[in-house]
Amino acid sequence: MRTCVLCGGEAEIHDLSTVKQVGCPDCLQYAVADAFCAELADDAKMRASLSRVTRHHTHKGSPISLLNRVQAEWAIVDLEEFEQDVEQRDRLAIDALTGAGPAEDPWDAPIRAAAKTLGISPSEARGFAADIEARGRLRIASLPSSGAIPGAEPSHERYCWEECSPRADRTID
Ligand SMILES: [Zn+2]
C-alpha cells in the first residue's frame, strides 16, 4: 500500500522519473517532485495547506504539480487570496450559474459549472449557490413552456439562474 505525501492516507501513486503522480480520496489529484517530498515530510502545516491547494486545482480541472517550497508557498497564498475575495468569488459563481443556461435541474449542471470555476466540489458549490440565493443576489426562474416545438416530445420544465441586482460593471458613468 502506498500513502499520500500530503495526508498520509491510502493513495494511488505512479512513479515517473522525478515526480510522483498521486491520486488520493482526500487530496484528489496532484504531482509532487521527489526532491520536495523529504522537505514536506517535516512540515505538517504546509502539507495540510497543500492538501487544500491540490483539491482546489483538481476541482478546477487542472491538477497542480508541487515542485519546491517557493512554488508551493505561492500556490497557498494564491488560494488564500482567492478564498478571501468574497466579491470575486460571488461574481464568478453568479457568472457561471447564469451563464450555464436553462437546465431541468438548476442544482445539477449549473452547479457543476460553478464548482469547476470556483475550484470546489459540487456539494460545496451547492451550498455556495444557496447562500448567494439567500442573500438575494440570485434566483431560480422557470422558463415558460410556450416555446415548445409543435409535435415535439412534451418538454420538461426548465429553469435558469438569474441575477437579481444589476451588474456594477454595466453602470453608465
Ligand atoms: Zn491525501
Residues whose N, C-alpha, C, O or C-beta is under 5 A from the ligand:
A	BS01	ZN	C4 L6 C7 G8 G9 C24 D26 C27
